[in-house]
């Protein structure tokens, strides 16, 4: 799998893209590149599942769009459609195609099949779909290794909990969600084997009311740290109101929890959007699966709360450096499933193919796996 770990470096040198040729029909050029008849400027469309707002998943993608516009000023022209339900996405994609967009990013796992359907109908348009796994000649996919920073947040949570009860709010039972909960719990148990993780499924990516209710339920059960893989700041606000800790998701949420936020996961999409648009412009795009981690800069750890002990900060920094160097495996055995059965024997580690299909909880996670 191509991680495009060099895309940050390439995105920095965009001062001269050279003459942009126009290919008469979509085709596979030399090197397997998929080229399309380009119009200038390149019209780029973005489809967001949430309202953009000023924080969270869609907001981070919107920051990436703005970054692309700035870096490729005069070469691209972009638009976005926000708060698009799964039922609407196919129609929105058709509308973007009809209005001349030739590169379209769809930013939700649930958009995968509609994006594939429309991509097959419009071979003169290139599509990129976030967090899915399907490919077509004119459709790539991209994702962040969110589990890497979540493992680091687990180290912090394990050190800071006093009740040994952690809460985790979950959207949908897909491999991405299992990976982040399991990695978090692995980190948690590295520093605090007695701690456990209680889960609540909310069956939504973004619903502040549901997320708030789930957080209140977890607080009532005695947790003193709340983590989430959903998109609104509601869990952070609940933690702040109750004087407990929380882990930020997607964006730095410090303004919603100045005392509560321990650290968090921050997504950075801008360099990827620049690099992808540049490849289309130069005729060097091809359908690939990109999975960027801490080393790529696609995901990063939010600043650490000053209350965290220095020895924990040192451990986090050490593990982060090891992950970036490729010398530390998060999902390395022995690992046990929720029922206590051995899942990964000692000396073995889960490879990317297995991680992409992961659908089980490690020992220490409470609640149904689906």
Secondary structure, 3 states (H helix, E strand, C coil): CCCCCCHHHHHHCCCCCCCCCCCCCCEECHHHCEECCCCCCEEEEEECCCCCCCCCHHHHHHHHHHHHHHHCECCEEEEEECCCCCCCHHHHHHHHHHCCCCEEEECCHHHHHHHHHHHHHCCCCEEEEECCCCCECCEEEEEECHHHHHHHHHHHHHHHCCCCEEEEEECCCCHHHHHHHHHHHHHHHHHCCCCEEEEEECCCCCCHHHHHHHHHHHHHCCCCEEEECCCCCHHHHHHHHHCCEEEECCCCCCCCCCCCEEEEEEECCHHHHHHHHHHHHHCCCCCCEEEECCCCCCEEECCCCCCCCHHHHHHHHHHHHHHHHCCCCCCEECEEECCCCEEECECCECCHHHHHCCCCCECCEECCCC
